[in-house]
Amino acid sequence: MDYLLIEGARPLKGDIEISGSKNAALPMLMASILSKKISHFTNLPRLSDVDFALKILIELGGNVRMIREHNSISAYIEFDDKANCVAPYELVRKMRASISVLGPLLARYGKVKVSLPGGCAIGARPVDLHIMVMEKLGAKITIEDGYIIAEADKLKANDIVFPFVSVGATQAAMMTACVADGTSVIRNVSMEPETVELGNMLNSMGAKIEGLGTETLTIKGLNSKTLPGSDNPIHILPDRIEAGTYAIAAAATRGKVNIKNSIPKHLDILLYNLKESGVNILQTDNGFTVDATRLDNIKPIDIVTAPYPGFPTDLQAQWMAYMSVACGSCTITEKIFENRFIHIGELFRLGARVKHSANVATVYGVKKLTGAPVMATDLRASASLIIGALIAEGTTEIHRVYHIDRGYERIDEKLKNVGAKVTRLREV
């Protein structure tokens, strides 16, 4: 098992190229099940979660051909009229996004058996809304021995109102309603860029989805088990969470980093808050620059996580690490996942001062952090510990970094390229 050794208190300076989005790639890969043609993906990030997704598609009977490049993966995926419609526990338990196969398999083959998913332990993320979507569209659902079994001879359109915004459930509704019989209206949906990109992909394959990027989707079903498909490559958009993480790291270390191959408008609220904290942000032709070289005192800024376009829950832990050395105190309110403060205990070990009750954390800025051994508990907690280690004086050991390899491509190499002293080692 690998761990990272980081010598901190060094400003990051240089260019960082952002990889393809993990959160966009995973549901888009699963949506390829619906296509009658070969789906050609480009700019897939080289991540363990992407590897798991491709393994699941192979397990289901997909013909998958990969071309591994230095900075990304290209993949060709094809499904025919026969498939193994059982997604086993051994694969599904490692990645929550695997629940995304439920809708496409049900739509195309009429019956599917999918293990209840695993993933980061950051709170209850029930699949109730996924099941509700399938039932609303005419499926019969049973749960047996830890598996969801869904059956439907034909999917029928329906109107669906989500009780709260759910990215996964919105995407499930899009991937099933687009081939159902009739027109579905889906309300209170996810407006995340990754959801919009999935909709664009489905439309390019022949779906008729209107309202992408708004709170209401109107989906005219094709009354077919498949989508016609597209001959055009499907390019994965840049990862906004990776871009945001490196932007916060640049600010926290008082550095200057050009975040290349990124889309600033997808990070409007983060970049606004970075400016409010005292950082200069400059938009460039293919991204943006974070300049904190003249930042003497970090102004504490309160945040509240919310669905897009609100502050991303996936950047909350990183923001906390940054605020741990602010000049004063601030509050961080987590409204998406109830257990997403697990990283606080490990930030304590670096010298941070944080108190929390329920879903509100108060961060009391300190003058400095100090290196110490810490342990990652989930993907974004890992990123917060890396930012803490980059700030800290001395050396920090970060263990269980397999978490971070799920969502950040070659993070140690990218940090080295901008002046960080990072070493990846193997535990004996």
C-alpha positions as CSV (number, residue, x, y, z in Angstrom):
1,M,0.0,0.0,0.0
2,D,1.4,3.4,-1.0
3,Y,1.8,6.5,1.2
4,L,2.9,10.0,0.4
5,L,5.8,11.9,2.1
6,I,5.4,15.7,1.8
7,E,7.8,18.4,2.9
8,G,5.6,21.5,3.3
9,A,5.9,25.3,3.5
10,R,6.8,25.6,-0.2
11,P,4.8,27.9,-2.5
12,L,3.5,26.1,-5.6
13,K,4.5,27.8,-8.9
14,G,4.0,26.8,-12.5
15,D,1.4,25.1,-14.7
16,I,-1.0,22.2,-13.8
17,E,-2.9,20.5,-16.6
18,I,-6.4,19.3,-15.5
19,S,-7.5,15.8,-16.4
20,G,-10.9,14.6,-17.6
21,S,-13.7,14.6,-15.1
22,K,-14.2,11.5,-13.1
23,N,-17.8,12.5,-12.1
24,A,-18.6,13.0,-15.8
25,A,-16.8,10.0,-17.1
26,L,-18.4,7.3,-14.9
27,P,-22.1,7.8,-15.8
28,M,-21.2,8.5,-19.5
29,L,-19.4,5.2,-19.7
30,M,-22.4,3.5,-18.3
31,A,-24.7,5.3,-20.8
32,S,-22.8,3.6,-23.6
33,I,-24.9,0.5,-22.9
34,L,-27.8,2.2,-24.6
35,S,-26.0,2.9,-27.9
36,K,-26.5,0.7,-31.0
37,K,-23.1,1.9,-32.3
38,I,-19.6,1.8,-30.9
39,S,-19.1,4.6,-28.4
40,H,-15.6,6.2,-28.6
41,F,-14.5,8.1,-25.5
42,T,-11.5,10.4,-25.3
43,N,-9.8,12.2,-22.4
44,L,-10.8,9.6,-19.8
45,P,-8.7,10.2,-16.7
46,R,-6.3,7.4,-15.6
47,L,-8.0,6.7,-12.3
48,S,-8.8,3.5,-10.4
49,D,-12.5,4.4,-10.5
50,V,-12.4,4.6,-14.3
51,D,-10.6,1.2,-14.4
52,F,-13.4,-0.2,-12.2
53,A,-16.1,1.2,-14.5
54,L,-14.5,-0.4,-17.6
55,K,-14.1,-3.7,-15.7
56,I,-17.8,-3.6,-14.9
57,L,-18.7,-3.0,-18.5
58,I,-16.5,-5.9,-19.5
59,E,-18.1,-8.1,-16.9
60,L,-21.6,-7.2,-18.3
61,G,-20.5,-8.4,-21.7
62,G,-19.4,-5.2,-23.3
63,N,-16.7,-5.3,-26.0
64,V,-14.2,-2.8,-24.5
65,R,-11.0,-1.7,-26.2
66,M,-8.7,0.8,-24.4
67,I,-5.7,2.8,-25.6
68,R,-3.7,4.1,-22.6
69,E,-1.9,7.3,-23.3
70,H,0.4,9.3,-21.0
71,N,-2.2,11.7,-19.8
72,S,-5.5,10.0,-20.5
73,I,-7.3,6.9,-21.8
74,S,-9.3,6.5,-25.0
75,A,-11.9,3.7,-25.0
76,Y,-14.2,2.0,-27.6
77,I,-17.2,0.4,-26.1
78,E,-19.9,-1.7,-27.8
79,F,-22.9,-3.7,-26.5
80,D,-25.0,-6.1,-28.6
81,D,-28.4,-7.7,-28.1
82,K,-27.0,-10.1,-25.5
83,A,-25.4,-9.1,-22.1
84,N,-24.7,-10.5,-18.7
85,C,-27.1,-8.3,-16.7
86,V,-25.7,-9.0,-13.3
87,A,-23.3,-6.5,-11.8
88,P,-21.6,-8.4,-9.0
89,Y,-20.8,-7.3,-5.5
90,E,-17.0,-7.9,-6.0
91,L,-16.8,-5.0,-8.4
92,V,-19.8,-2.8,-7.4
93,R,-18.7,-2.6,-3.8
94,K,-15.6,-0.6,-4.8
95,M,-17.4,2.3,-6.5
96,R,-20.7,3.9,-5.8
97,A,-21.2,5.2,-9.3
98,S,-21.7,1.6,-10.5
99,I,-25.4,2.0,-9.6
100,S,-25.5,3.9,-12.9
101,V,-25.7,0.7,-14.9
102,L,-29.1,-0.1,-13.4
103,G,-31.1,2.2,-15.8
104,P,-29.4,1.5,-19.1
105,L,-29.4,-2.3,-18.5
106,L,-33.0,-2.3,-17.6
107,A,-33.9,-0.2,-20.6
108,R,-32.0,-2.3,-23.1
109,Y,-32.4,-5.8,-21.7
110,G,-35.6,-5.7,-19.6
111,K,-34.1,-7.3,-16.5
112,V,-31.1,-6.5,-14.4
113,K,-29.5,-7.5,-11.1
114,V,-27.2,-5.0,-9.5
115,S,-25.4,-5.2,-6.1
116,L,-26.1,-2.4,-3.7
117,P,-23.1,-0.1,-4.2
118,G,-20.1,0.9,-2.0
119,G,-17.8,4.0,-2.3
120,C,-16.6,6.6,0.2
121,A,-18.0,6.3,3.7
122,I,-19.2,9.9,3.9
123,G,-22.7,9.4,5.1
124,A,-25.9,7.9,4.0
125,R,-26.4,8.0,0.2
126,P,-29.4,5.8,-0.3
127,V,-30.4,4.4,-3.6
128,D,-34.1,5.0,-2.9
129,L,-34.4,7.7,-5.5
130,H,-32.9,5.4,-8.2
131,I,-35.4,2.8,-7.3
132,M,-38.2,5.4,-7.3
133,V,-37.2,6.5,-10.8
134,M,-37.3,2.9,-12.1
135,E,-40.7,2.2,-10.5
136,K,-42.1,5.5,-11.8
137,L,-41.1,4.4,-15.3
138,G,-42.9,1.1,-15.0
139,A,-40.3,-1.3,-13.5
140,K,-40.9,-3.9,-10.9
141,I,-38.2,-3.7,-8.2
142,T,-37.3,-6.3,-5.5
143,I,-34.2,-6.3,-3.2
144,E,-32.8,-9.7,-2.4
145,D,-29.5,-10.7,-0.7
146,G,-28.0,-7.2,-1.2
147,Y,-29.0,-7.0,-4.8
148,I,-31.5,-4.8,-6.6
149,I,-33.5,-6.8,-9.2
150,A,-35.4,-4.7,-11.7
151,E,-37.7,-6.0,-14.4
152,A,-39.7,-4.2,-17.1
153,D,-40.9,-5.4,-20.5
154,K,-41.3,-1.8,-21.5
155,L,-40.6,1.5,-19.9
156,K,-43.4,4.1,-19.8
157,A,-42.9,7.8,-19.5
158,N,-44.0,9.6,-16.3
159,D,-43.7,12.8,-14.4
160,I,-41.1,12.7,-11.6
161,V,-40.5,15.3,-8.8
162,F,-37.4,14.7,-6.7
163,P,-37.8,15.6,-3.0
164,F,-34.3,16.9,-3.1
165,V,-31.6,17.4,-5.8
166,S,-29.8,14.2,-6.5
167,V,-27.1,14.0,-9.2
168,G,-27.2,10.2,-9.5
169,A,-31.0,9.9,-9.6
170,T,-31.3,12.7,-12.1
171,Q,-28.8,10.9,-14.4
172,A,-30.7,7.6,-13.9
173,A,-33.9,9.3,-14.9
174,M,-32.2,10.7,-18.1
175,M,-30.8,7.4,-19.1
176,T,-34.1,5.5,-18.8
177,A,-36.7,8.1,-19.8
178,C,-34.9,8.8,-23.0
179,V,-35.9,5.4,-24.4
180,A,-39.3,5.1,-22.6
181,D,-42.7,5.3,-24.3
182,G,-44.0,8.9,-24.1
183,T,-42.8,12.2,-22.7
184,S,-41.4,12.5,-19.1
185,V,-41.1,15.7,-17.2
186,I,-38.5,15.5,-14.4
187,R,-38.5,18.3,-11.8
188,N,-36.0,19.5,-9.1
189,V,-33.1,17.9,-11.1
190,S,-29.3,18.2,-10.8
191,M,-27.8,21.1,-12.8
192,E,-24.2,20.0,-12.4
193,P,-22.0,20.4,-15.4
194,E,-21.4,16.6,-15.4
195,T,-25.2,16.0,-15.6
196,V,-25.5,18.5,-18.5
197,E,-22.6,16.8,-20.3
198,L,-24.3,13.4,-19.9
199,G,-27.4,14.9,-21.4
200,N,-25.4,16.3,-24.3
201,M,-23.9,12.9,-24.9
202,L,-27.4,11.2,-24.9
203,N,-28.7,13.8,-27.3
204,S,-25.8,13.2,-29.6
205,M,-26.8,9.6,-29.6
206,G,-30.3,10.4,-30.6
207,A,-32.1,11.2,-27.3
208,K,-34.5,14.2,-27.1
209,I,-33.8,15.9,-23.8
210,E,-34.7,19.5,-23.2
211,G,-33.9,21.8,-20.3
212,L,-30.4,20.8,-19.6
213,G,-28.8,23.1,-17.0
214,T,-32.2,24.1,-15.6
215,E,-34.4,22.6,-12.7
216,T,-36.8,20.9,-15.1
217,L,-36.1,18.4,-17.9
218,T,-38.5,17.4,-20.6
219,I,-37.6,14.0,-22.1
220,K,-39.4,12.7,-25.2
221,G,-38.8,9.0,-25.1
222,L,-38.0,7.1,-28.3
223,N,-40.1,4.1,-27.4
224,S,-37.1,1.9,-28.1
225,K,-34.7,-0.2,-26.1
226,T,-31.6,1.6,-27.5
227,L,-30.4,4.9,-28.8
228,P,-29.2,5.2,-32.5
229,G,-25.7,6.1,-31.3
230,S,-23.2,8.6,-32.7
231,D,-20.1,8.3,-34.9
232,N,-18.5,11.3,-33.2
233,P,-16.0,10.9,-30.3
234,I,-17.2,11.7,-26.8
235,H,-14.7,14.0,-25.2
236,I,-14.8,14.1,-21.4
237,L,-14.9,17.6,-20.0
238,P,-12.2,18.9,-17.5
239,D,-12.6,17.9,-13.9
240,R,-13.8,21.0,-12.0
241,I,-13.1,19.4,-8.6
242,E,-9.5,18.7,-9.5
243,A,-9.2,22.2,-10.8
244,G,-10.7,23.6,-7.6
245,T,-8.4,21.5,-5.4
246,Y,-5.3,22.8,-7.1
247,A,-6.6,26.3,-7.0
248,I,-7.1,26.1,-3.2
249,A,-3.6,24.5,-2.9
250,A,-2.0,27.4,-4.8
251,A,-3.8,29.9,-2.5
252,A,-2.9,28.0,0.7
253,T,0.8,27.9,-0.1
254,R,0.9,31.5,-1.3
255,G,1.9,30.4,-4.7
256,K,1.1,31.2,-8.3
257,V,-0.3,28.4,-10.5
258,N,-1.8,28.4,-14.0
259,I,-4.8,25.9,-14.0
260,K,-4.8,24.8,-17.6
261,N,-7.5,22.9,-19.5
262,S,-10.2,24.0,-17.1
263,I,-13.6,25.8,-17.3
264,P,-13.7,28.8,-14.8
265,K,-17.5,29.3,-15.0
266,H,-17.9,25.8,-13.5
267,L,-16.1,27.1,-10.4
268,D,-17.7,30.6,-10.1
269,I,-18.5,30.3,-6.4
270,L,-15.1,28.9,-5.5
271,L,-13.2,31.6,-7.4
272,Y,-15.4,34.3,-5.9
273,N,-14.6,33.0,-2.4
274,L,-10.9,32.8,-3.2
275,K,-11.0,36.4,-4.3
276,E,-12.8,37.4,-1.2
277,S,-10.1,35.7,0.9
278,G,-7.5,37.9,-0.8
279,V,-6.3,35.9,-3.8
280,N,-5.9,37.3,-7.3
281,I,-7.7,35.3,-10.0
282,L,-7.0,35.9,-13.7
283,Q,-8.9,34.1,-16.5
284,T,-6.8,32.8,-19.3
285,D,-7.5,31.4,-22.8
286,N,-7.7,27.8,-21.5
287,G,-8.3,28.2,-17.8
288,F,-7.3,30.5,-15.0
289,T,-4.4,31.6,-12.9
290,V,-4.4,31.7,-9.1
291,D,-1.9,34.3,-7.7
292,A,-1.4,34.4,-4.0
293,T,2.2,35.5,-3.9
294,R,1.2,38.9,-2.3
295,L,-1.3,37.3,0.1
296,D,-0.1,38.2,3.7
297,N,-3.2,37.4,5.7
298,I,-5.9,35.0,4.5
299,K,-9.4,36.5,5.2
300,P,-11.7,33.9,6.7
301,I,-14.7,33.2,4.5
302,D,-17.8,31.2,5.6
303,I,-19.2,28.7,3.1
304,V,-22.3,26.5,2.9
305,T,-22.3,23.5,0.6
306,A,-25.1,23.2,-1.9
307,P,-26.0,21.6,-5.2
308,Y,-24.6,23.3,-8.3
309,P,-24.2,26.3,-8.7
310,G,-23.6,26.4,-5.0
311,F,-20.3,25.6,-3.2
312,P,-19.4,22.0,-4.0
313,T,-19.4,19.5,-1.2
314,D,-16.5,17.9,-3.0
315,L,-14.4,21.0,-2.2
316,Q,-15.5,21.5,1.4
317,A,-12.6,19.6,3.0
318,Q,-10.1,21.4,0.9
319,W,-11.5,24.7,1.9
320,M,-11.3,23.8,5.5
321,A,-7.6,23.1,5.2
322,Y,-7.1,26.5,3.6
323,M,-9.1,28.3,6.3
324,S,-7.1,26.5,9.0
325,V,-4.4,29.1,8.5
326,A,-6.7,32.1,7.9
327,C,-6.5,35.3,10.1
328,G,-9.6,34.7,12.2
329,S,-12.4,32.2,12.3
330,C,-15.1,31.1,9.9
331,T,-17.9,28.5,9.7
332,I,-18.3,25.7,7.2
333,T,-21.9,24.3,6.9
334,E,-22.2,20.9,5.2
335,K,-25.7,20.4,3.8
336,I,-25.1,17.5,1.4
337,F,-23.5,14.6,3.4
338,E,-23.8,14.3,7.1
339,N,-20.5,12.5,7.7
340,R,-18.3,14.7,5.6
341,F,-16.3,16.1,8.6
342,I,-14.2,12.9,9.1
343,H,-11.1,14.8,8.0
344,I,-11.2,17.1,11.0
345,G,-9.5,14.6,13.3
346,E,-6.6,14.3,10.9
347,L,-6.3,18.0,10.4
348,F,-6.0,18.3,14.2
349,R,-2.9,16.2,14.0
350,L,-1.4,18.9,11.8
351,G,-2.3,21.6,14.3
352,A,-5.6,22.9,12.9
353,R,-8.2,24.1,15.4
354,V,-11.7,23.1,14.4
355,K,-14.9,22.5,16.4
356,H,-18.0,21.1,15.0
357,S,-21.5,20.3,16.0
358,A,-23.9,18.4,13.7
359,N,-23.3,19.8,10.2
360,V,-21.5,23.1,11.2
361,A,-17.8,23.4,11.7
362,T,-16.1,26.4,13.1
363,V,-12.5,26.8,11.9
364,Y,-10.2,29.0,14.1
365,G,-7.2,30.0,12.0
366,V,-3.7,29.4,13.4
367,K,-0.4,30.9,12.3
368,K,1.1,27.6,11.1
369,L,0.5,23.9,10.7
370,T,3.1,21.3,11.5
371,G,3.9,18.0,9.7
372,A,2.7,14.7,11.3
373,P,1.6,11.2,10.2
374,V,-2.1,11.3,9.1
375,M,-4.4,8.8,7.4
376,A,-6.9,9.4,4.6
377,T,-10.5,8.3,5.2
378,D,-12.1,9.1,1.8
379,L,-11.3,10.8,-1.5
380,R,-11.8,14.5,-0.7
381,A,-10.5,14.1,2.8
382,S,-7.3,12.9,1.2
383,A,-7.1,16.1,-0.8
384,S,-7.6,18.2,2.3
385,L,-4.7,16.4,4.0
386,I,-2.5,17.0,1.0
387,I,-3.3,20.7,1.2
388,G,-2.6,20.7,4.9
389,A,0.7,18.9,4.3
390,L,1.7,21.5,1.6
391,I,1.0,24.3,4.1
392,A,2.7,22.6,7.1
393,E,6.2,23.2,8.3
394,G,8.2,19.9,8.4
395,T,7.3,16.5,6.9
396,T,3.9,14.9,6.7
397,E,3.2,11.2,6.0
398,I,-0.2,10.6,4.4
399,H,-1.3,7.0,4.5
400,R,-4.1,5.1,2.7
401,V,-3.6,7.3,-0.4
402,Y,-5.5,4.7,-2.6
403,H,-8.4,6.9,-1.7
404,I,-6.9,9.9,-3.6
405,D,-5.9,7.7,-6.6
406,R,-9.7,7.2,-7.1
407,G,-10.1,10.8,-8.1
408,Y,-6.8,12.6,-8.8
409,E,-4.7,11.5,-11.7
410,R,-0.9,11.4,-10.9
411,I,-1.4,13.9,-8.1
412,D,2.2,13.5,-6.8
413,E,3.7,14.1,-10.3
414,K,1.5,17.2,-10.9
415,L,2.5,18.7,-7.5
416,K,6.2,18.0,-8.1
417,N,5.9,19.9,-11.4
418,V,4.9,23.0,-9.5
419,G,7.6,22.8,-6.9
420,A,6.1,20.6,-4.2
421,K,8.4,18.1,-2.5
422,V,6.4,14.9,-2.7
423,T,7.5,11.3,-2.6
424,R,5.4,8.3,-3.1
425,L,6.6,5.3,-1.1
426,R,5.4,1.7,-0.5
427,E,4.7,0.6,3.0
428,V,6.7,-2.4,4.1
